[in-house]
Amino acid sequence: MSAVVEKIRTVELGDGGPLVGVQGFGAMGISAAYGETDVAAARETLEATVEAGVTLIDTADMYGVGANEEFLAPFVAAHRDEITLATKFGIEYRADDPSYRAIRNDPGYIKRAVEASLRRLGVDVIDLYYMHRRDPSVPLADSVGAMAELVREGKVKHLGLSEVTGAELREAYAVHPIAALQTEWSVFSRDVERSAVGAAAELGVAFVPYSPLGRGFLTGAFSDASAQLSGADFRRSMPRFSGENARVNAALLEPMRAMAAERGATTAQIALAWLQQRAEVHGLAVVPIPGTRKRSRLLENAAATRITLSADELAVLEPIAGQVAGERYADMSLTSAAREG
């Protein structure tokens, strides 16, 4: 008989948004980006989310070109009333052409994309629907207006945006309330603090940090990242995992390792605790969505919500982001950072 797992606390996802666990789950890695998946272990991990109170489940139509949504469908059907389901549109891939990629924010595409996601997920309504990436050539009023129409039609409950600047968030919010902003944010990546975090706090928008563990780097698992990653792992193309950058970044984890050892915790838990405490620092709801394929890691991550770092510990972690070697993507053109003034 398995031990009873303590559920994490809850928080409102934006003003008037759903009540969710203060940590969510990023499902991308189950079927995309990180190589082969143990299906049985992945399904056991999904079940552990509900057990731990990790109720915000995040996917996107591009993950595995729809395969991730399809993989989640049985789990969603079994736990529909217990979870908040989030998915995204905006990055178009084609299964028959691996080289094809387009950023689509036009209203016609949005209407087709939501129908496809509803079908793959096996649901009548999506709880939180994000614009995955911004196409500056399409007016935000047109894109968010089309998303708002989906709310009126009952196909979507709440709207979200990903990788937008503070100014873009304000512009979108003027068209329709936005429940959540999802962008990379971690001890290693803090460019969102330039404008997006402040705008979210001002508007009552929750922040949902993706890659809160730096795509695994903040777990301390990588001593020679390039050599440790399989050929199918997309992190091989990411600057922070390559060559001298990886060696520099691994050394930056030493203060976190010492902190973790003193607390009987892991570096991943220290990184997540730091991020959860951004909620107090900036005055907004913060719901990170770490991903994993292992039940043990899921429970480890959830336990980080019960760690509170001291002022001295926070001061030690403060300068790390400014010392990180390499950008978070090889091509930063689709990020909010690329459009900051």
URPEPE-V216623 format. One record per pair of residues at least 6 apart in sequence whose C-alpha atoms are under 8 Angstrom apart, sorted by the first residue. I is the first residue (numbers start at 1). GAP is how many residues later the second one is. If there is no record, write none. Layout:
BEGIN
i = {I,I}
gap = {GAP,GAP}
END
This chain:
BEGIN
i = {5,5,6,7,7,7,7,8,8,8,8,8,8,8,8,8,8,9,9,9,10,10,10,10,11,11,11,11,11,12,12,12,12,12,13,13,13,13,13,13,13,14,14,14,14,14,14,14,15,15,15,16,17,17,18,20,20,20,20,20,21,21,21,21,21,22,22,22,22,22,23,23,23,23,23,23,23,23,23,24,24,24,24,24,24,24,24,24,25,25,25,25,25,25,25,25,25,25,26,26,26,26,26,26,26,26,27,27,27,27,27,27,28,28,28,28,28,28,29,29,29,30,30,30,30,30,31,31,31,31,31,31,32,32,32,33,33,33,33,34,34,34,34,35,35,35,35,37,38,41,41,41,42,42,42,43,44,44,45,45,45,45,45,46,46,47,48,48,48,49,49,50,50,52,52,54,55,55,55,56,56,56,56,57,57,57,57,58,58,58,58,59,59,59,59,59,60,60,60,60,60,60,60,60,61,61,61,61,61,61,61,62,62,62,62,63,65,65,65,66,66,69,69,69,70,70,72,73,73,73,76,76,76,77,77,84,84,85,85,85,86,86,86,86,86,87,87,87,87,87,88,88,88,88,89,89,89,89,89,89,89,89,90,90,90,90,90,90,90,90,91,91,91,91,91,91,92,92,92,92,92,93,93,93,94,94,103,103,103,104,104,105,105,105,105,105,106,106,106,107,107,107,107,110,110,110,111,111,114,118,118,118,124,125,125,125,125,126,126,126,127,127,127,128,128,128,128,128,128,129,129,129,129,129,130,130,130,130,131,131,131,132,132,132,133,133,133,133,133,133,134,134,134,134,140,140,140,141,141,141,144,144,144,145,145,147,148,148,150,151,151,158,158,159,159,159,159,160,160,160,160,160,161,161,161,161,161,162,162,162,163,163,163,163,163,163,163,164,164,164,164,164,165,165,165,165,165,165,165,166,166,166,166,166,166,167,167,167,169,169,169,170,170,172,178,179,179,179,180,180,180,180,181,181,181,181,181,182,182,182,182,183,183,183,183,183,184,184,184,184,184,184,185,185,185,185,185,185,185,186,186,186,186,186,186,186,186,187,187,187,187,187,187,187,187,188,188,188,188,188,189,189,189,190,191,192,192,197,197,198,200,200,200,201,201,201,204,205,205,206,206,206,206,207,207,207,207,207,208,208,208,208,209,209,209,209,210,210,210,211,211,211,212,212,212,212,212,212,213,213,213,213,213,215,217,217,218,218,218,218,219,219,219,220,220,220,220,220,222,222,223,223,223,224,224,224,225,225,225,225,226,226,226,226,226,229,229,235,236,237,238,238,238,238,239,239,239,239,239,239,239,240,240,240,240,240,240,240,245,245,245,246,248,248,249,249,252,252,252,253,255,255,256,256,256,256,257,257,259,259,259,260,260,260,260,268,269,269,269,269,269,270,270,270,272,272,272,272,273,273,273,273,273,273,274,274,275,275,276,276,276,276,277,278,279,279,290,291,292,332}
gap = {46,47,46,44,45,46,47,13,14,15,44,45,46,294,295,297,298,12,13,44,9,10,11,12,8,9,10,11,274,6,7,8,194,273,6,7,166,167,192,193,272,164,165,166,190,191,192,271,164,189,190,163,141,162,66,34,35,36,63,64,32,33,34,35,266,32,264,265,266,283,31,32,33,264,265,266,267,279,282,30,31,32,33,34,263,264,265,266,24,29,30,31,32,33,263,264,265,266,31,32,33,184,263,264,265,266,30,31,32,41,264,265,30,31,32,35,40,263,262,263,264,7,12,38,262,263,6,32,33,36,37,40,31,32,36,199,200,201,202,198,199,200,201,195,196,197,198,256,255,252,253,254,251,252,253,32,250,251,247,248,249,250,253,29,249,28,247,250,251,6,249,32,33,247,250,248,27,28,29,27,28,29,30,26,27,28,29,27,28,29,231,9,10,27,28,29,6,8,9,26,27,28,29,72,7,8,26,27,28,52,56,27,29,30,31,6,28,29,30,51,54,48,51,52,50,51,49,47,48,49,7,9,45,45,46,43,44,41,42,43,40,41,42,43,44,30,39,41,42,43,41,42,43,44,15,21,24,25,40,41,42,43,13,14,15,20,41,42,43,44,10,11,12,13,41,42,8,9,10,11,12,7,8,9,6,7,30,31,32,6,31,26,29,30,33,38,32,36,37,35,36,39,40,33,36,37,35,39,41,6,7,8,31,29,30,31,32,29,30,31,29,30,31,28,29,30,31,32,51,27,28,29,30,31,29,30,31,32,29,30,31,29,30,31,28,29,30,31,201,202,28,29,30,200,28,31,32,30,31,34,28,31,32,30,31,12,11,28,6,6,7,20,21,18,19,20,21,18,19,20,21,22,8,17,19,20,21,19,20,21,18,19,20,21,171,172,173,17,19,32,171,172,27,30,31,171,172,174,175,29,30,31,32,33,34,28,29,32,27,30,31,29,33,6,27,25,26,27,25,26,27,28,19,24,25,26,27,25,26,27,28,9,24,25,26,27,6,8,25,26,27,28,6,7,24,25,26,27,90,23,25,26,27,28,85,86,89,25,84,87,88,130,131,133,134,26,132,133,134,136,25,132,139,131,146,144,145,10,85,84,6,7,84,81,82,83,80,79,80,78,79,80,81,77,78,79,80,81,78,79,80,81,77,78,79,80,78,79,80,78,79,80,59,60,63,76,77,78,6,55,58,59,77,20,24,33,35,49,50,53,47,48,49,30,33,37,47,48,6,28,23,24,27,19,22,23,11,16,17,21,10,15,16,17,20,6,7,6,6,93,89,90,91,92,6,86,87,88,89,90,91,6,9,84,85,86,87,88,79,80,81,79,76,77,75,76,68,71,72,14,61,62,11,14,15,61,9,10,8,11,54,6,7,9,10,33,31,32,34,35,38,34,37,39,16,29,32,33,31,32,33,34,35,36,35,40,11,13,10,11,12,29,31,8,6,7,11,7,6,6}
END
